Amino acid sequence: MKQLPSTAGLLAFEAVARHLSFRRAATELNITQGAVSQRIKTLETVLCQPLFHRNGNVVALTSEGLEFLPNARAILRDIFNATDRLVHKDSTSVLTIGCISTFAIKCLIPAIGDFTDENPEIEVRIRTPVPFEKSNFFDYDLTIQYGFADRWPSMIVTGLGEEELFPVCSPDYLRRTDLGSDVKALAQTTIIRTSSPLLYQDEWPLWLDSAGQPRLTFQRELNCDFLYPTYEAAIRGLGVAMGRTAVVENDIAAGLLVEPFSIRIESALGYHLVVSPERAQTEKVRRFCDWARVHLHTGQPR
C-alpha cells in the first residue's frame, strides 16, 4: 500500500500555506522551524511533488500545493470533527448545533444569550457548514435547516413557524426611489436576487405571480450567492430583496428594513429543528428544543 501523509505533515502544510511563513507556522504549532521544514519535506516526498517555492524568506505555494491545499484542509476538518464528536459524544455539558448560516447570523446568535443565561452549565457550539448537504449529521447534537418538512425522513423534525415571503428594502432606498406601493414600479428599481445551487428556487417569480404581475421583468439586478449578503445589500440601500419572515423580522423591527408592499405569500418551505431519535432523548437537546420552539419561532414577536 502506498504511504499516506501523516496528520503532522498535513497540519504543518496547512499552517505554512495559510501564513506563507515557516516561522509563523512553527510558532502556531509550538514546534521549531526546523521541525516544520522536516515535516514539509517528508510530505513532499510522500506526494512526489514540491508544495512550496522558497526564495530566501519569501514562501509561495506551487501549483501542486494550491491543488492539494483544499483536500488537506478537508481531511483535517473531517479528522477534527470526528475526534470532537467522539470526545463529546456522551457529554452533558457541550451542545453542538449545525445551522444554516443566514439563520445563525440573523436569528440564532442574537437570541442564544437567553439560552446560555438559562443554562450556564451547557457550552454551546454553533457550526455553519457549507454546503450543509455534505456534512455529517453525527457531527452535531441537532441541526437547524431549511426545506420541506419531509426532507429528513429518519429524523425528528420540528418546524419553527410559518414562513412568508415578501419584498424588503431599506427606508432610505424607499425614499430615494419612486417605488411607492405600485408593484409595477419594481421594474425600474434594482432587484437583489439570490442565485445558489444550494437554494431551492428564486422566490421572486412566485411573489410576482401572487401580486398579479407574473410577466414583470427587472431592468437592473444585483446577484448574491447566499441570503446573508442579499439582506446586507438591501440594508445598505442597494435595492429590493425577497424577504423571509424568520430572517428579516428582526431587521424590520430595528428599522433597518421596511416592507414596501402589503402582499405576502405563504412558503411551502421553512426552518426546522432536525434531531436524530437518539440525540432527542438527551437532556441538553430537550432543553434547547423547548427553548427554540419559543425563542426561535417565526411569524410572531419574540
C-alpha positions as CSV (number, residue, x, y, z in Angstrom):
1,M,0.0,0.0,0.0
2,K,1.3,3.5,-0.9
3,Q,2.5,5.5,2.1
4,L,-0.1,8.1,3.2
5,P,0.6,11.6,4.5
6,S,0.8,12.0,8.3
7,T,-1.5,14.2,10.2
8,A,1.5,16.1,11.5
9,G,2.6,16.7,7.9
10,L,-0.8,18.0,6.8
11,L,-1.0,20.3,9.8
12,A,2.4,21.8,9.0
13,F,1.5,22.2,5.3
14,E,-1.8,23.9,6.1
15,A,-0.2,26.3,8.6
16,V,2.6,27.3,6.2
17,A,0.1,27.7,3.4
18,R,-2.1,29.9,5.5
19,H,0.8,32.1,6.8
20,L,3.1,31.7,3.9
21,S,5.8,31.6,6.6
22,F,7.6,28.7,8.1
23,R,8.4,30.8,11.2
24,R,4.8,31.7,11.9
25,A,3.7,28.2,11.3
26,A,6.3,27.0,13.8
27,T,5.0,29.5,16.4
28,E,1.4,28.4,15.8
29,L,2.2,24.7,16.1
30,N,4.6,25.2,19.0
31,I,7.4,23.4,17.3
32,T,10.8,24.5,15.9
33,Q,11.1,26.0,12.4
34,G,13.4,23.1,11.5
35,A,10.7,20.6,12.6
36,V,8.2,22.3,10.3
37,S,10.6,22.2,7.4
38,Q,11.2,18.5,8.0
39,R,7.5,17.7,8.1
40,I,7.0,19.5,4.8
41,K,10.0,17.7,3.2
42,T,8.5,14.4,4.3
43,L,5.1,15.3,2.9
44,E,6.6,16.4,-0.4
45,T,8.5,13.0,-0.5
46,V,5.2,11.1,0.0
47,L,3.4,13.2,-2.6
48,C,6.4,13.2,-5.0
49,Q,5.6,16.8,-5.7
50,P,7.1,20.2,-4.4
51,L,4.5,22.1,-2.4
52,F,6.3,25.4,-1.9
53,H,8.6,27.8,-3.7
54,R,11.3,29.1,-1.3
55,N,13.3,32.2,-2.2
56,G,15.0,33.4,0.9
57,N,12.3,34.4,3.4
58,V,9.6,34.5,0.6
59,V,7.4,31.5,0.5
60,A,4.8,30.7,-2.1
61,L,2.6,27.7,-3.0
62,T,3.5,25.8,-6.1
63,S,0.6,24.8,-8.5
64,E,0.7,21.4,-6.9
65,G,0.4,22.9,-3.4
66,L,-2.5,25.1,-4.5
67,E,-4.2,22.0,-5.9
68,F,-3.6,19.9,-2.7
69,L,-4.5,22.6,-0.1
70,P,-8.3,22.3,-0.3
71,N,-8.1,18.5,0.1
72,A,-5.7,18.8,3.0
73,R,-8.0,21.2,4.8
74,A,-11.0,18.9,4.2
75,I,-9.1,16.0,5.6
76,L,-8.1,17.9,8.7
77,R,-11.6,19.3,9.2
78,D,-13.0,15.7,9.0
79,I,-10.5,14.4,11.5
80,F,-11.2,17.3,13.8
81,N,-15.0,16.8,13.6
82,A,-14.8,13.1,14.1
83,T,-12.5,13.4,17.1
84,D,-14.5,16.2,18.6
85,R,-17.7,14.2,18.1
86,L,-16.4,11.1,19.9
87,V,-14.8,13.1,22.7
88,H,-18.0,14.9,23.4
89,K,-20.4,12.2,22.3
90,D,-21.7,11.5,25.8
91,S,-21.0,14.9,27.2
92,T,-23.9,16.5,29.0
93,S,-22.3,20.0,29.0
94,V,-21.4,20.5,25.3
95,L,-24.2,21.2,22.8
96,T,-23.1,21.4,19.2
97,I,-25.6,23.0,16.8
98,G,-25.3,22.8,13.0
99,C,-27.2,25.8,11.5
100,I,-27.8,27.4,8.1
101,S,-25.5,30.4,8.1
102,T,-28.1,33.1,7.5
103,F,-30.4,31.8,10.2
104,A,-27.5,31.5,12.5
105,I,-26.4,35.2,12.0
106,K,-29.9,36.7,11.9
107,C,-31.8,34.6,14.4
108,L,-29.9,32.1,16.5
109,I,-26.9,34.2,17.5
110,P,-28.9,37.3,18.6
111,A,-31.1,35.1,20.8
112,I,-28.8,32.4,22.1
113,G,-27.7,34.5,25.0
114,D,-31.1,33.8,26.6
115,F,-30.4,30.1,26.4
116,T,-26.9,30.3,27.8
117,D,-28.1,32.5,30.6
118,E,-30.8,29.9,31.5
119,N,-28.4,27.0,31.1
120,P,-25.0,28.2,32.2
121,E,-23.7,24.7,32.6
122,I,-24.1,24.0,28.9
123,E,-21.4,25.1,26.5
124,V,-22.9,25.9,23.1
125,R,-21.0,25.4,19.9
126,I,-22.5,26.8,16.7
127,R,-21.3,25.4,13.3
128,T,-22.3,26.7,9.9
129,P,-21.1,24.1,7.4
130,V,-21.2,24.9,3.7
131,P,-22.6,23.1,1.8
132,F,-24.8,21.7,4.5
133,E,-25.8,18.7,2.5
134,K,-22.3,17.2,2.5
135,S,-21.9,17.4,6.3
136,N,-22.3,14.5,8.7
137,F,-25.4,14.7,10.9
138,F,-23.5,12.9,13.6
139,D,-21.2,15.9,13.9
140,Y,-24.0,17.8,15.7
141,D,-26.4,17.2,18.6
142,L,-29.0,18.9,16.4
143,T,-29.3,21.0,13.2
144,I,-31.4,23.9,12.1
145,Q,-32.1,23.5,8.4
146,Y,-34.3,25.0,5.6
147,G,-36.6,23.0,3.3
148,F,-39.7,20.8,3.2
149,A,-40.7,19.1,6.5
150,D,-40.5,15.6,4.9
151,R,-36.9,16.1,3.7
152,W,-35.4,14.2,6.6
153,P,-37.5,11.0,7.0
154,S,-35.3,9.3,9.6
155,M,-35.1,12.3,11.9
156,I,-37.3,14.1,14.3
157,V,-38.3,17.3,12.6
158,T,-39.9,20.3,14.4
159,G,-41.0,23.4,12.4
160,L,-40.1,26.8,13.7
161,G,-43.2,28.5,12.5
162,E,-44.9,29.5,9.2
163,E,-42.7,31.2,6.6
164,E,-43.9,34.1,4.5
165,L,-42.2,35.8,1.5
166,F,-42.4,39.5,0.8
167,P,-40.1,42.2,-0.7
168,V,-37.9,44.3,1.7
169,C,-35.6,47.3,1.2
170,S,-34.0,50.0,3.4
171,P,-36.0,53.0,4.4
172,D,-33.5,55.2,2.6
173,Y,-33.9,53.2,-0.6
174,L,-37.7,53.6,-0.4
175,R,-37.3,57.3,0.0
176,R,-34.8,57.6,-2.9
177,T,-36.9,55.7,-5.4
178,D,-40.4,56.0,-6.9
179,L,-41.3,52.6,-5.6
180,G,-44.4,53.7,-3.7
181,S,-47.0,50.9,-3.4
182,D,-47.1,50.1,-7.1
183,V,-45.7,46.6,-7.9
184,K,-45.0,47.6,-11.5
185,A,-42.5,50.2,-10.2
186,L,-40.2,47.3,-9.3
187,A,-39.2,47.2,-13.0
188,Q,-37.4,50.5,-12.6
189,T,-35.6,49.6,-9.3
190,T,-32.6,47.4,-8.6
191,I,-33.7,43.9,-7.6
192,I,-31.4,41.8,-5.4
193,R,-31.6,38.2,-6.3
194,T,-30.1,35.1,-4.6
195,S,-28.6,32.6,-7.0
196,S,-27.1,29.5,-5.5
197,P,-27.2,25.7,-6.2
198,L,-28.0,25.3,-2.5
199,L,-31.3,27.2,-2.8
200,Y,-34.5,25.5,-3.9
201,Q,-35.6,28.3,-6.1
202,D,-35.6,32.0,-6.8
203,E,-38.7,33.2,-4.9
204,W,-39.3,36.4,-6.9
205,P,-41.4,34.7,-9.7
206,L,-43.7,33.2,-7.0
207,W,-44.3,36.5,-5.4
208,L,-44.8,38.4,-8.7
209,D,-47.4,35.8,-9.7
210,S,-49.3,36.4,-6.5
211,A,-49.0,40.1,-6.9
212,G,-50.7,39.9,-10.3
213,Q,-47.5,40.8,-12.3
214,P,-46.2,37.4,-13.5
215,R,-44.6,38.8,-16.6
216,L,-42.8,41.7,-14.9
217,T,-39.1,41.9,-15.8
218,F,-36.4,43.8,-13.9
219,Q,-34.1,46.2,-15.7
220,R,-31.4,46.1,-13.0
221,E,-30.4,43.2,-10.9
222,L,-27.7,42.5,-8.2
223,N,-27.0,38.8,-7.7
224,C,-25.6,37.3,-4.5
225,D,-24.9,33.6,-3.8
226,F,-26.3,33.4,-0.3
227,L,-29.1,35.1,1.6
228,Y,-27.0,36.9,4.2
229,P,-25.2,39.1,1.6
230,T,-28.5,39.6,-0.1
231,Y,-30.1,41.1,3.0
232,E,-26.9,43.0,3.9
233,A,-27.1,44.6,0.4
234,A,-30.7,45.5,1.0
235,I,-29.9,47.1,4.4
236,R,-27.1,49.1,2.7
237,G,-29.7,50.6,0.3
238,L,-28.6,48.8,-2.9
239,G,-32.1,47.5,-3.9
240,V,-35.1,45.4,-3.1
241,A,-34.7,41.8,-1.8
242,M,-37.1,39.0,-1.3
243,G,-37.6,38.6,2.5
244,R,-38.3,35.5,4.5
245,T,-40.2,36.0,7.8
246,A,-37.6,34.4,10.1
247,V,-34.5,36.2,8.8
248,V,-35.8,39.7,8.2
249,E,-38.3,40.3,11.0
250,N,-35.6,41.5,13.5
251,D,-34.2,43.9,10.9
252,I,-37.7,45.2,10.2
253,A,-38.3,45.7,14.0
254,A,-34.9,47.5,14.2
255,G,-35.9,49.9,11.3
256,L,-33.1,48.6,9.1
257,L,-35.6,47.2,6.5
258,V,-39.1,48.1,5.5
259,E,-41.9,46.3,3.7
260,P,-42.9,48.5,0.7
261,F,-46.0,46.3,-0.2
262,S,-48.7,44.7,1.8
263,I,-48.6,41.5,-0.3
264,R,-47.2,38.4,1.4
265,I,-47.3,34.8,0.2
266,E,-47.0,31.6,2.3
267,S,-44.0,29.5,1.6
268,A,-44.1,25.7,1.5
269,L,-40.6,25.7,2.9
270,G,-39.5,26.6,6.3
271,Y,-36.8,26.4,9.0
272,H,-36.8,23.2,11.1
273,L,-35.1,21.7,14.1
274,V,-33.7,18.4,12.9
275,V,-32.6,15.8,15.5
276,S,-31.8,12.1,15.5
277,P,-34.1,10.0,17.7
278,E,-31.1,9.0,19.8
279,R,-29.9,12.6,20.4
280,A,-33.5,13.8,21.0
281,Q,-33.6,11.8,24.3
282,T,-30.7,13.8,25.8
283,E,-31.4,16.4,28.4
284,K,-29.3,19.2,26.7
285,V,-31.1,18.7,23.4
286,R,-34.5,18.6,25.0
287,R,-33.8,21.9,26.8
288,F,-32.6,23.6,23.6
289,C,-35.6,22.3,21.6
290,D,-38.0,23.5,24.2
291,W,-36.3,26.9,24.3
292,A,-36.1,27.2,20.5
293,R,-39.8,26.5,20.0
294,V,-40.4,29.7,21.9
295,H,-37.5,32.0,21.2
296,L,-36.8,31.0,17.6
297,H,-40.4,30.6,16.5
298,T,-41.0,32.7,13.4
299,G,-44.0,34.8,12.4
300,Q,-44.6,36.3,15.8
301,P,-42.8,38.7,18.1
302,R,-40.0,37.2,20.2
